Amino acid sequence: MHHVTEHSRGGPTHTDNGVLLCWHHHHRLDTSGWEIQMRHGRPYVKAPEWVDRAASTGR
């Protein structure tokens, strides 16, 4: 379980603040450029610019 808002930064240790990731992606998320946010109880994943150039230009 990956805490979307880290416990050390005040995030709750509850499934409402978590997403399931494999070991590899869980340990590389902070340095990969990918972002995960919770929106209305659902995870929203934002790709880094090198994957989704349109998102970085606001299109």
Residue, then its C-alpha position, 0 to 999 in steps of 0.5 A: m500500500h502506498h500512502v498518497t499523503e505520506h504518514s510523516r507529512g500528516g497523512p492518515t494510515h487508512t485505505d482512503n489515503g492509499v493505492l496499491l502499487c507493485w514493489h518496484h513502482h512503490h519504491r520509485l514513485d518519488t523519483s519517477g515524475w509520476e504523481i498520485q492524488m486522491r480526488h473525492g476518494r479516488p486516485y488520480v494519476k498524473a504522468p510526467e511531462w516526458v510521457d504526456r507532453a500535452a498535459s504540460t502545455g495545458r492542452 
